[in-house]
């Protein structure tokens, strides 16, 4: 009983300290007056500073009930809405969404601390989907710029000249360092995405880059294997029966080791097919 009473007193003192800290933070909150000269009216509002920027307007930390207002929120940003925005507007909107995401995470933590359910949890999905749509539109424009620079360089140059943007902004990135001879043979010419540019250091690949690189390397090896098998089949066509029989003995030795016909190499399959076609294979 005494331990419970001491724990309750410690919690009460901690709660009192938090309330005092909250009052001190509210006293330090700065205010600014914004004058609207167009409408000939003076509008005063409070501009949050410091950590208060991570709380929505009108909400106060450590005050039970002030953070659980049920807001009316609209729909998320769609790609068709963002396509009508300029690059500058998209840049500003990204940081607006990022600040909103931080506010929602702050509310989630505060609600969890006070033991309440967060109001309107669908706002997380709306912000996340809006940011995904914004990145999708930015990627679309980047792909369009690359295609225009490749297929219509004159039109792209004319548009850039009319935009008034300095030409050095569009300077192409330096090419990545070429692969060494041994690396080019091992990787079959597939350049890793983390290959540094001149003056840069090698960085580790992300999970997505690793997946793309492994897929490209696997496809390159399969393509090289098919090309090698096709060239080997052409050589077999020009060989005599005795020469084909010599090549076929190597396939027989591979099969005698316990290998399945489906698991042998493409070269062996081509040799086996040529031997069957000439009637030299008992298999």
Steps between C-alpha positions, in 0.01 A plus 500: 500500500781739586673429168180579306455824694860605429461417130177703484671801661792475251258494206312799641823701533602404146161611366530831685845560353369432148214747547743765625725439200202533269407837653858625456503394134169678439641819649798484262281452195552786261221687327502697180241728350432473128328798339284448191516835318296379202186450710583795729476281806739397772513131569696378799597140534750299698797356313637196687870475567731220601340166576151654482532483121442126529158555660196610296369851556312540828628179656715495811717217628438350844148647513252214498229544240660781300662268248203280422297740286314334213619693194328514167759398246474480124610234259859420413694651212465299180748476215262683265490792744877516535567487126358854475750634755840645417824352629529780755149434632574127525817578694304714748218246526745223585617686812141585592415130490817416692406746776148355510645150532714614794195660663302178467783297650515747790125468556526122486772498765310746720176301475683179584662667799168629632317174428263620228433389145626736233216685320470451126779243455423498126706820474818290507396316184397822326835663569692189397304459177541870421877476538507187282298679230735799516807277453324324212435831321862610556624172352268548202648842431854370540436223247339751261805727527738213429296389197479856371876543539555175309245525218413873477805697618412806287153538653637450851767764440236744375280443805792548736604819326149642537474408868774744606676238712882510495653242269736369768199363684455247222862391481511121449639288779846355444498137395580233753849359511542216246542144616844347505572227247465217752182648647349547153563131420356378832196729493442465122494876459224560760596817689409494873267787600739608776787550256654836601537800274830689473588647840250285691541204733342158467178479701306188607208393284147528631268198510318613187827559314626155598184339362525688169872426467458128568212480253700677228803278567290183485343606169843588359639158595201323346540701181872422484425130560246495216741674262779256589270201446383637163858549381590149622205353309623672183844342546342157552322530167834538324663202679528145370335203672826400669552848639140513624550159662803632688295793629214264585724285723544797729120526532479127577762538774293786646187282497683206659589716800130509588398825334148523361443591136308812609786616723785480248637811332363652180815394312445140605137517395598629157757222461246238608244633252755495217603143586137387501440670169792310342405172662812482718331517840350194668347726769 
